Amino acid sequence: MPRPESRPTWTARLCGAVLAPCVALAPLSVRAEPPAPTVLEEARQQVKAGEDEAAMQALSEVIALDTSNVKAYQLRADVAGRLATKYGPGAAFHALRANDLEHVLALSPDPAHDGATMRQLQAAHADATRAAKQEQRRRKLLPAAMSLGVIGGGLTLASTVLVILANTNVGNEDSKHVMNVYSGTFLGIGVGLVVTAIAFGVAARKQYARDERARALFEPRYARRGIPQFGGGGLVLRF
């Protein structure tokens, strides 16, 4: 009668069955993510073609693959500055520019150019602070728009009710006149508030759309491919 396998043997075989696919797929990690120099050259070509959004994602990928790549930080700082103008106020892009310039100063000290880089860094911090305040004011327009919309809609409804009451109040011209005056006043104020609410809502929604677009551009491309990625030193899945 064969002897039952011991628990250590069974555990070892189970671990081997689990780890074998990971070991087999480990070489794919090199092919899944192109090397940083290749992606950096791709980003340079995108910058030359004026494709700053695509270049931003490519440069974020380079930095994710090589956190000490000074050229990638410098190029992404330049791209972030242009995108800040395009997506103005662009607080997130100004902040990213400042962050990348700090890495340039830390990773590659250059007395001949550090002064100019430091001035750019200070300007980026100032621009980020100012833009953040502007964007926050725009985001606060959304609850204000909702409140104004409710009040404006209520006044418009009240004006309609007063018009109906005035037309049914036969025989009392004074009361009818007063109701019409109030109706016209409520209608004017209500429409004005509704129009203002719409304008505030549009401005706030545009800001939220800019925020979402900025977050998407900051993600490295391989984090958005929707397929598993296997790291060489261990199993790393990105979806």
Secondary structure as UniProt FT lines:
FT   HELIX           7..25
FT   TURN            26..27
FT   HELIX           28..32
FT   HELIX           36..48
FT   TURN            49..50
FT   HELIX           52..65
FT   TURN            67..68
FT   HELIX           70..86
FT   TURN            87..89
FT   HELIX           91..107
FT   TURN            111..113
FT   HELIX           114..139
FT   HELIX           141..168
FT   TURN            170..171
FT   HELIX           173..218
FT   HELIX           221..224
//
